[in-house]
């Protein structure tokens, strides 16, 4: 009798999880393009990826590459997209496994993303200025070794996110348990907690629309596969970032939020000293200075690129 009760409870729990997961996916619905521009697609190794373009084709090209986390997408650059398009031909891409791009059940790796950025920039753009956020900054550094980037702008580049735990990636990829766990990790309170703890200095600047879009993005079909690699630490690069930056021939600028804790400013200073790079520090910000202080970020970015000899004429 007890065994039947336990079995019945287990079946009921699994059934409830399946129903709950389906309801969340259905509630998310389609994901709209968050950026004002022309949306295009780029097919890469059978994966349909999406990007948005705006600005004068004769202006310098600026490729915006969002960070990696649950619910990540090109929406990260929404606060600065239109302003940048006044002086640049801006291209904002949704990485494979995120946003409006396809999310196949691949085992995502840092090599995959570096190769994607390399191929995307060569086929869609022409020697772009690359602005890459957090962990994607390391993918861009890897890609720059064999790609013609005009300039790299790395926003709090991250090389160590979590201890490597392949078992966690496997668990999050499972159909029922993995989806249920991921839905908990990507709930609205969890997303807001991430922005509050690591993304923004001032919690009052966290926009409800930003949280809602990240939630919708995190509840698209296949949304857990890429973040599963991130959460397990298996997206971290296999090289020392300071060493790679020092050897890199591409001009590079670091941008840091003065109050970042996950990747503190001292890390930015160490990287800048080791590789002899320019370091731009934005006050009252953490990992997302471009989202929290868009006007200041664009001002500093433009000044830095002008200093590097990149003009808009």
Buried (B, 14 or more C-beta within 10 A) or exposed (E): EEEEEEEEEEEEEEEEBBEEBEEBBEEBEEBEBBBEBEEEEBEBEEBEBBBBBBBEEEBBBBBBBBBBBBBBBBBBBBBBBBBBBEBBBBBBBBBBBBBBBBBBEBBBEBEBBBBBBBBBBBEBBEBBBBBBBBBBBBBBBBBBBEBEBBBBBBBBBBBBBEEEEEEBBEBBBBEEEBBBBBBEBBBBEBBBEBBBEBBBBEEEBBBEEBBBBBBBBBBBEEBBBBBBBBBBBBBBBEBEBBEBBEEBEBBBBBBBBBBBEBBBBEBBBEBBEBBEBBBBBBEBBBBBBBBBBBEBBBEBBBEBBEEBEBEEE
